[in-house]
Amino acid sequence: MTPMNLILKKFVPEDFPDYFRLVGDAQVMAMITERALPEDEARADFENLLANNALHPDFGQFKVLDTQGRFLGLGKLALEAADSRHAELGYMLLPEHWGKGFAGRIAAQLITQVPAQALDGLFAIIDPANIASRKVLTNNGFSHQEFKDFNGLPGEILTLSFLGAAENT
């Protein structure tokens, strides 16, 4: 049996409660910020998320729903600017959905929805201790780029190039 696609819809202002369920959860945020976000900080981040969603119709941050419409988490295919040639891939799931293969499905679905020739590649940033996310990304073609400090937190950057081997020489 082939798993059904998840539903990815861009976050809209009315979705803040679902967003806050994610970022306000200490378990979800343990390998992202190492702390749950308080509501005021979450609201400011959500406003930035909505602004980023307006940059391009195909990119942004998406609420992830199962086929019954239940909120599972967030999928991210975010540009830094409207003309960016690289986008950041990311995902967050509510803890009750961990270990069920959803992260891998979200990553694969986001990769396949990138419009042809829209980007040179994707990058993802993970906590180096997050072995599960590293596996999800490498299973989807990402490879290690570098380790980097992000505001005092450890990070590993993984990349996926869309450029052909001939173009890389």
N, C-alpha and C positions, 0 to 999 in steps of 0.2 A: 504494500500500500504506500503510495507516494504521499508525503505530508502536504496538506493544503497550505497555500500561501497565507502568510499573516497579512493583516490589513494595516497599511501605513498611511496615516493622515497627518498632515501638518498640524502642529499645535495652533490653536486659536485662543483668544483671550479667555473664553469660557472654560478652557481646559486647565486653568491653574490648580484646581484641587487635585487633579491626577498628578500633575507635575510635582506638587508639594508632597504628595504621598511618597514619591521616589526620593527627592532630595532631602526631605525631612526625616528619612529613615537612616539611622546610624549604620545598620547592616549594609544597605545599598551603598552608602557613601564611604565605607571603611577603606576601600582601595582607590577612592577618587580624591576626596578632600580630608580623609581621616576623621570626619565629623559630620553630623547631620547639620543641615543649614537651618537657621532660624527663619521664620516666615518673612521678615523684612528683607533679608538677604536673598531668599528664594524669589520673592516678588521682583527684586531688581534684576536678578539673573533671568527670570522669565521674560521681562521686558526686552532684554538684550536678545534672547532667543527669538522673540516675535520679530524684532527688527532684522535679525539675520534671516529669518524665513522669508522676508520680503525681498531679499537680494535677487533671487532666481526662482522660477516656478518649480524646478526639478530638485532643488537642494534645500536643506534646512534640517530642522529637527521634527521628528514625526512621533506621534503617539502610536504605539503598537497595540493592536487589538487582535484577539483570536477571531475565528469565523463566527462566533456567537456575539461579538462586540464587546467582550470583556477586556478591560485595560490590563495589559501585561507589563508595559514599560515604555521605554523611549528608544528610538533609533535615530542616529545622527549621521547626516551626510552634509556637513556644513562647509560653506565657503567663507574665507576671510574677507573677500571683496567680490563684487559682481563679476569681475574679469579674472578671478583666480584660476589657475591651471591645476591646482591641487585642492582636494577637499578632505576634511577630517571625518573618518568613519568612527562611530562609537555606538554604544548601547548601554542601557541600564534596565534591569528587570527587578520587579518586586520579588522579594525573597521566596515567596511561595511558588515562583515559576523557575527557580534555579535548578540546574541539573536535569532539565527536561529537553535540552537541545534547542531551546528558543534562541539563544545568543547566536549560535551558528546559522540558524535559519534567517535571523535578522541581518547578519553580516552578508550572507550570500544574496539575499533579496536586495539589499541596498547596492551591492556591487553590480548586480544585473540591471538595476534601474538607472545607472549612469548613462546619459545619452551618448551615443557614439561620437567620438572626437571632442567631447565637451571638456575633457580633462587629460592631463598628462599622467596623473596617478592619484592615489589616495595615501593618507597616512593615518595612523592610529597611535594614541598615547595611552600606555597602561602603567600601572604600578608593576615594577619588575617582579614583585612577589605574587602577582596574579597569574598563576600558572594556567588556570582555566581560560582566561581571556587570551593569553599568549597562544594557547592551542587552537582556539577558535580562529584567531587571525592567521596563524601559519597554515591551518587547514584550508583557508580561503586564499592562499597565495601570497600573503604578506611575509616580509623578511625583516630581520633586525637591521636597523639603521644606526642608532646610537642610544646611549644612556645619557640622560640630561636631568638637571635639577629644575623643578618647577616650583618656585616660591618656597623653597625649603623641603619639598616633597620629591622623592625619587621618581623618575619616569624612564620608560623605555619607549622609543619611537620606532615603529615598524612601518614599512612602506610597501605599496603595491604599485608597480609601474604599468602604465598602459602603452608605453612606447615600445615599438618593436626593437629587436636586437640591432638591426641595421641602423636605426635612428640613434642608438646609444653610443655609436662609435665615432 
